[in-house]
Amino acid sequence: MFLESFRRCGEAIRFETLRLRQFRNYSNLEVEFGEELNLLIGPNAQGKSNLLEAISVISTTRSFRGAKDKAMIQVGAESSSIAANLGDSEIGITIPKTGRRFATIGESQLPRIQDLLGRAPTIAFASVDLELIVGEPSWRRRFVDLEISQFSAKYLRSFSEYKRSLEHRNALLKRVRDGSEQARNLEVWDKKLSLSGATLREMRSGYLSELSVLANTRHMQLAGDNERLSLQYQLNDDAVTANDLIAELERKRPNDIVIGATTCGPHRDDIEILVDGKSAFSFASQGQSRTAVLAIKLAQMDYWTTREGRVPALLLDDIFSDLDVTRRQHVLEVSRELGQVFVTATDLAAVDSYLSDNSKIFYISNGTVRAA
C-alpha cells in the first residue's frame, strides 16, 4: 500500500538556531528561535522573507520562491551557507557559485544533497504559491514531487531514476533523429522510464487522494460549508502500469524521434484543483484561489501530523497582505495547535492579539535581526 513505504517518526520539528553566511542580505547571522510562534517584523525588503527562505532551503534543498542558487549568494561572495541546530542534530547546506552544492549532518558530509530531505520538514505558504492555481503544470508537479520526496525514500529514488532516464532517452532520441544511433537502442530507456514512471504515478495518485480529503476539510473551515475543494491527478496519457507505459512509449516513439523529446509519462502529468467541481485555474477568483492554496498547505500539515506522526515547521510569508481578516484569524488560531511557526509581517499590531507567553518577536532591518 501507498502509506507502507513512508518513514515514520514521532516529534515536532524545532529549529533552535539558524546560522547564515553570505546568504542574500545576511553576511553573518546567528539567531535563536522560540519553540512556538516566531514573529519576524519589519518593513519590506529588509530580509524577513530571506530568513524563511533559508529555513526552506535547508529543509527541502530548494527555495520556496523558486529562486536559483546564484540568486541566494550574497553579491561579491563565492558561496553561501546555511546551518540549523535541531536540538539533537545539526544540519547544513553550502551553495557555491560554481560547482555542486553539498550538505552536512554534524561533522559529516552527506553523499547527496537529497539526503537532507525529511530531516527537518517544513510547509511554506507565500504569495508565489498562487502558481499552484494559475501557473504551469510544472509548478504543481514540483509541489507534489518535493512533498512526497520528504517522507518517502522510495519515491525519491524513483524520481531520481526517472529524471536520469528521461535525460538519457531525450538525448538518444536526438541522435536517432540525426542518424547516429539506431531506434532499437531506445528500448533499455523505455523500460527504465516505465518502471520508475509507474511508481511515481501510483504514489502521486495515492498521496493526492488522501490530501484532497484533508484539504476539503480545511477549505470548509476557511470558506464555509458552501464550497468544496478537491484535488485530482491528471494523467497525460492512458498508461497506468509499467507495461502500459512501455506500450505508450513505443507507440509514440516515431513522433518522439521527430521532435527529439519524450511526449508521454509522469513528467507531462498535471494536478487539477477544483472548487465546487469547477477548475480553479479557469473559474476561481483571486480570493478563492488564495483560500484554496491555504487549505492545501494546512492539509499538508495535517497529513504529516496524522499520517507521518511528525509536525513540520510552518512558514507563513506575508500572509497579512494576501488574506482577509477572517482567514488571517483562522490561520493564526490554527497555528496555535501546531508546532513551530514562523510569520513575517510589517506591523506587530496586526498580530498583537494572537501573542502568547511563548511567542518570540524579532525585528528585522537591513540584514540585521534583533530579538525583542
GIGIKA-V82554 format. One record per residue. N is the residue number from 0. RES is the residue in one small letter. SS is DSSP state (A for helix, B for strand, O for the rest). NEAR is the number of other ideal C-beta (glycine too) atoms within 8 Angstrom. D_CENTER is the distance of its C-alpha to the mean C-alpha in whole Angstrom. Layout:
N_RES_SS_NEAR_D_CENTER + N_RES_SS_NEAR_D_CENTER
//
This chain:
0_m_O_3_23 + 1_f_A_9_20 + 2_l_A_7_19 + 3_e_A_5_22 + 4_s_A_9_20 + 5_f_O_9_17 + 6_r_O_8_18 + 7_r_O_6_19 + 8_c_O_7_20 + 9_g_O_5_21 + 10_e_O_6_20 + 11_a_B_7_18 + 12_i_O_14_16 + 13_r_O_10_18 + 14_f_O_13_18 + 15_e_O_9_22 + 16_t_B_10_22 + 17_l_B_15_20 + 18_r_B_10_22 + 19_l_B_15_21 + 20_r_B_10_23 + 21_q_B_12_24 + 22_f_B_14_20 + 23_r_O_12_20 + 24_n_O_8_23 + 25_y_B_15_23 + 26_s_B_7_26 + 27_n_B_7_26 + 28_l_B_12_25 + 29_e_B_8_25 + 30_v_B_10_24 + 31_e_B_6_24 + 32_f_O_12_22 + 33_g_O_9_24 + 34_e_O_6_23 + 35_e_O_12_22 + 36_l_B_14_21 + 37_n_B_13_21 + 38_l_B_13_22 + 39_l_B_13_22 + 40_i_B_13_24 + 41_g_O_10_26 + 42_p_O_6_26 + 43_n_O_4_24 + 44_a_O_3_23 + 45_q_O_11_24 + 46_g_O_14_21 + 47_k_A_13_19 + 48_s_A_11_16 + 49_n_A_11_16 + 50_l_A_17_16 + 51_l_A_16_13 + 52_e_A_14_12 + 53_a_A_14_13 + 54_i_A_15_12 + 55_s_A_14_8 + 56_v_A_14_10 + 57_i_A_14_12 + 58_s_A_14_9 + 59_t_A_10_7 + 60_t_O_12_9 + 61_r_O_8_8 + 62_s_O_10_8 + 63_f_O_14_7 + 64_r_O_8_10 + 65_g_O_7_10 + 66_a_O_8_13 + 67_k_O_5_15 + 68_d_A_8_16 + 69_k_A_6_19 + 70_a_A_7_18 + 71_m_A_13_17 + 72_i_B_14_21 + 73_q_O_11_23 + 74_v_O_4_26 + 75_g_O_3_29 + 76_a_O_9_27 + 77_e_O_5_26 + 78_s_B_10_23 + 79_s_B_14_21 + 80_s_B_13_20 + 81_i_B_15_18 + 82_a_B_11_19 + 83_a_B_15_19 + 84_n_B_10_21 + 85_l_O_13_20 + 86_g_O_6_23 + 87_d_O_3_24 + 88_s_O_9_22 + 89_e_B_9_21 + 90_i_B_14_18 + 91_g_B_12_18 + 92_i_B_16_17 + 93_t_B_11_19 + 94_i_B_12_19 + 95_p_B_9_22 + 96_k_O_7_23 + 97_t_O_3_24 + 98_g_O_3_24 + 99_r_O_5_21 + 100_r_O_10_18 + 101_f_B_9_19 + 102_a_B_15_18 + 103_t_B_12_20 + 104_i_B_10_21 + 105_g_O_6_24 + 106_e_O_3_27 + 107_s_B_6_25 + 108_q_B_6_23 + 109_l_O_11_21 + 110_p_O_4_22 + 111_r_O_6_18 + 112_i_A_11_15 + 113_q_A_9_13 + 114_d_A_8_15 + 115_l_A_14_13 + 116_l_O_10_11 + 117_g_O_9_12 + 118_r_O_10_14 + 119_a_O_12_13 + 120_p_O_13_10 + 121_t_B_13_8 + 122_i_B_12_7 + 123_a_B_13_8 + 124_f_B_12_10 + 125_a_O_13_12 + 126_s_A_8_14 + 127_v_A_8_12 + 128_d_A_11_10 + 129_l_A_12_13 + 130_e_A_10_12 + 131_l_A_11_11 + 132_i_A_12_15 + 133_v_A_6_17 + 134_g_O_9_15 + 135_e_O_5_15 + 136_p_A_9_14 + 137_s_A_7_12 + 138_w_A_10_10 + 139_r_A_12_10 + 140_r_A_13_10 + 141_r_A_8_7 + 142_f_A_10_5 + 143_v_A_12_7 + 144_d_A_10_8 + 145_l_A_10_5 + 146_e_A_9_5 + 147_i_A_12_9 + 148_s_A_13_9 + 149_q_A_11_9 + 150_f_A_11_12 + 151_s_O_12_14 + 152_a_A_8_16 + 153_k_A_9_17 + 154_y_A_13_14 + 155_l_A_11_13 + 156_r_A_8_17 + 157_s_A_12_17 + 158_f_A_12_15 + 159_s_A_9_16 + 160_e_A_11_19 + 161_y_A_15_19 + 162_k_A_8_18 + 163_r_A_8_21 + 164_s_A_12_23 + 165_l_A_12_22 + 166_e_A_8_23 + 167_h_A_9_26 + 168_r_A_13_27 + 169_n_A_11_26 + 170_a_A_8_28 + 171_l_A_12_31 + 172_l_A_14_31 + 173_k_A_9_32 + 174_r_A_9_35 + 175_v_A_14_36 + 176_r_A_9_36 + 177_d_A_6_38 + 178_g_O_5_41 + 179_s_O_5_40 + 180_e_O_8_38 + 181_q_O_5_39 + 182_a_A_8_37 + 183_r_A_5_38 + 184_n_A_9_36 + 185_l_A_13_33 + 186_e_A_7_33 + 187_v_A_7_32 + 188_w_A_11_28 + 189_d_A_12_28 + 190_k_A_9_29 + 191_k_A_10_26 + 192_l_A_16_24 + 193_s_A_14_25 + 194_l_A_10_24 + 195_s_A_13_21 + 196_g_A_14_20 + 197_a_A_14_22 + 198_t_A_11_20 + 199_l_A_13_16 + 200_r_A_14_18 + 201_e_A_9_19 + 202_m_A_15_16 + 203_r_A_14_14 + 204_s_A_9_17 + 205_g_A_10_17 + 206_y_A_12_14 + 207_l_A_13_14 + 208_s_A_9_18 + 209_e_A_11_17 + 210_l_A_13_14 + 211_s_A_12_17 + 212_v_A_8_19 + 213_l_A_12_17 + 214_a_A_16_16 + 215_n_A_12_20 + 216_t_A_10_21 + 217_r_A_14_19 + 218_h_A_14_20 + 219_m_A_11_23 + 220_q_A_7_23 + 221_l_A_11_22 + 222_a_A_10_24 + 223_g_O_6_27 + 224_d_O_4_28 + 225_n_O_4_29 + 226_e_O_11_26 + 227_r_O_9_24 + 228_l_B_14_20 + 229_s_B_10_19 + 230_l_B_13_16 + 231_q_B_9_18 + 232_y_B_12_17 + 233_q_B_8_19 + 234_l_O_9_21 + 235_n_O_9_22 + 236_d_O_8_25 + 237_d_O_6_27 + 238_a_O_15_26 + 239_v_O_7_25 + 240_t_O_7_26 + 241_a_A_9_27 + 242_n_A_7_30 + 243_d_A_11_29 + 244_l_A_15_27 + 245_i_A_11_30 + 246_a_A_9_32 + 247_e_A_13_30 + 248_l_A_16_29 + 249_e_A_8_33 + 250_r_A_6_34 + 251_k_O_10_32 + 252_r_A_10_33 + 253_p_A_6_35 + 254_n_A_8_33 + 255_d_A_13_30 + 256_i_A_11_33 + 257_v_A_7_34 + 258_i_A_7_31 + 259_g_O_9_30 + 260_a_O_7_26 + 261_t_O_12_25 + 262_t_O_8_25 + 263_c_O_11_24 + 264_g_O_16_21 + 265_p_A_11_18 + 266_h_A_8_17 + 267_r_A_10_19 + 268_d_O_14_17 + 269_d_B_9_16 + 270_i_B_14_15 + 271_e_B_10_17 + 272_i_B_15_17 + 273_l_B_12_20 + 274_v_B_13_22 + 275_d_O_6_25 + 276_g_O_6_25 + 277_k_B_9_25 + 278_s_B_9_22 + 279_a_A_13_20 + 280_f_A_9_20 + 281_s_A_6_24 + 282_f_A_7_25 + 283_a_O_13_23 + 284_s_O_5_24 + 285_q_A_7_22 + 286_g_A_7_22 + 287_q_A_12_21 + 288_s_A_13_18 + 289_r_A_12_17 + 290_t_A_12_18 + 291_a_A_16_16 + 292_v_A_13_13 + 293_l_A_14_14 + 294_a_A_15_15 + 295_i_A_15_12 + 296_k_A_12_10 + 297_l_A_12_13 + 298_a_A_13_13 + 299_q_A_12_10 + 300_m_A_13_12 + 301_d_A_11_15 + 302_y_A_12_14 + 303_w_A_14_13 + 304_t_A_11_17 + 305_t_A_7_19 + 306_r_A_9_18 + 307_e_A_12_17 + 308_g_O_7_19 + 309_r_O_13_16 + 310_v_B_10_15 + 311_p_O_13_12 + 312_a_B_16_13 + 313_l_B_15_12 + 314_l_B_14_12 + 315_l_B_13_14 + 316_d_O_13_14 + 317_d_O_12_18 + 318_i_A_11_17 + 319_f_A_11_21 + 320_s_A_5_22 + 321_d_A_7_19 + 322_l_O_9_21 + 323_d_O_6_24 + 324_v_A_5_26 + 325_t_A_6_26 + 326_r_A_12_22 + 327_r_A_12_22 + 328_q_A_8_24 + 329_h_A_10_23 + 330_v_A_13_19 + 331_l_A_11_21 + 332_e_A_9_23 + 333_v_A_9_20 + 334_s_A_12_19 + 335_r_O_10_22 + 336_e_O_5_22 + 337_l_O_11_19 + 338_g_O_11_18 + 339_q_O_15_18 + 340_v_B_12_17 + 341_f_B_14_16 + 342_v_B_13_18 + 343_t_B_12_19 + 344_a_B_12_22 + 345_t_O_9_25 + 346_d_O_7_27 + 347_l_A_9_28 + 348_a_A_5_30 + 349_a_A_9_27 + 350_v_O_12_26 + 351_d_A_7_29 + 352_s_A_4_30 + 353_y_A_10_27 + 354_l_O_9_28 + 355_s_O_8_29 + 356_d_O_3_31 + 357_n_O_8_28 + 358_s_O_12_26 + 359_k_B_12_26 + 360_i_B_10_26 + 361_f_B_13_25 + 362_y_B_9_27 + 363_i_B_12_25 + 364_s_B_9_28 + 365_n_O_6_27 + 366_g_O_10_25 + 367_t_B_8_27 + 368_v_B_10_26 + 369_r_B_7_29 + 370_a_B_8_29 + 371_a_O_6_31
//
